[in-house]
Amino acid sequence: MPVLDTKPALPHPKVNMYLTAIVEEEQDGFVSLCPELDIASQGATVEEAADNLREAVELFLESADPSEIASRLKTRVFVTHFEARVGAA
């Protein structure tokens, strides 16, 4: 669930959204995904992929219409593990 953190005493207060970054290794680098907003990016390292995702999310939040943000924002995202059976039964 995204958590909002506001900082008072600024003429235009900034709000921090705490979102999820899922980073997956691919053949030629890393792909990152923010499941709350369905935004993806990539980079040569885990850190670069996460930084590029942050930048993509910030650009989206700065330029998108508030109604588009509201329609895309998922407030309940769960990341978990599960076991799957492989092979003949």
C-alpha positions as CSV (number, residue, x, y, z in Angstrom):
1,M,0.0,0.0,0.0
2,P,1.6,3.3,-1.0
3,V,2.3,5.5,2.0
4,L,2.3,9.3,1.7
5,D,4.7,11.5,3.7
6,T,4.1,15.2,3.6
7,K,6.7,17.8,4.6
8,P,5.0,21.1,6.0
9,A,6.2,24.7,5.8
10,L,7.0,24.8,2.1
11,P,5.1,27.1,-0.3
12,H,4.4,24.1,-2.5
13,P,4.8,21.1,-0.3
14,K,6.3,18.0,-1.8
15,V,4.7,14.6,-1.2
16,N,6.7,11.4,-1.2
17,M,5.0,8.3,-2.4
18,Y,6.5,5.0,-1.2
19,L,6.1,2.5,-4.1
20,T,7.3,-0.9,-5.0
21,A,10.2,-1.6,-7.4
22,I,10.5,-5.1,-8.8
23,V,13.8,-5.6,-10.6
24,E,14.5,-8.6,-12.8
25,E,17.7,-9.6,-14.5
26,E,17.5,-10.1,-18.3
27,Q,20.1,-11.1,-20.8
28,D,21.6,-7.6,-21.3
29,G,20.7,-5.8,-18.1
30,F,17.9,-5.3,-15.7
31,V,14.2,-4.4,-16.1
32,S,12.3,-2.6,-13.3
33,L,8.6,-2.4,-12.7
34,C,6.4,-0.3,-10.4
35,P,3.3,-2.5,-10.1
36,E,1.3,0.3,-8.4
37,L,1.3,2.4,-11.5
38,D,2.3,-0.2,-14.1
39,I,5.4,1.7,-15.2
40,A,8.6,0.0,-16.3
41,S,12.2,1.0,-17.0
42,Q,15.6,-0.6,-17.4
43,G,19.2,-0.2,-16.7
44,A,22.6,-1.9,-16.9
45,T,22.7,-2.5,-13.1
46,V,20.0,-3.1,-10.4
47,E,20.7,0.4,-9.1
48,E,20.5,2.0,-12.5
49,A,17.2,0.2,-13.3
50,A,15.7,1.4,-10.0
51,D,16.9,5.0,-10.5
52,N,15.5,5.0,-14.0
53,L,12.2,3.7,-12.7
54,R,12.1,6.4,-10.1
55,E,12.7,9.0,-12.8
56,A,10.0,7.5,-15.0
57,V,7.5,7.4,-12.2
58,E,8.3,11.0,-11.2
59,L,7.9,12.2,-14.8
60,F,4.6,10.4,-15.1
61,L,3.3,11.9,-11.8
62,E,4.4,15.4,-12.9
63,S,2.8,15.3,-16.3
64,A,-0.2,13.0,-16.0
65,D,-3.7,14.2,-15.4
66,P,-4.8,13.5,-11.8
67,S,-7.7,11.3,-13.1
68,E,-5.2,9.1,-15.0
69,I,-3.0,8.8,-11.9
70,A,-6.1,7.8,-9.8
71,S,-7.2,5.2,-12.4
72,R,-3.8,3.6,-12.6
73,L,-2.8,3.7,-9.0
74,K,-3.2,0.3,-7.2
75,T,-3.2,0.8,-3.5
76,R,-2.9,-2.9,-2.5
77,V,0.0,-4.6,-4.1
78,F,1.3,-7.9,-2.6
79,V,4.7,-9.5,-3.5
80,T,5.0,-13.0,-2.3
81,H,6.6,-16.4,-3.2
82,F,4.9,-19.7,-4.0
83,E,6.0,-23.2,-4.8
84,A,5.1,-24.8,-8.1
85,R,5.4,-28.4,-9.0
86,V,7.6,-29.1,-12.1
87,G,7.8,-32.3,-14.1
88,A,5.7,-35.4,-14.5
89,A,3.1,-36.1,-11.8
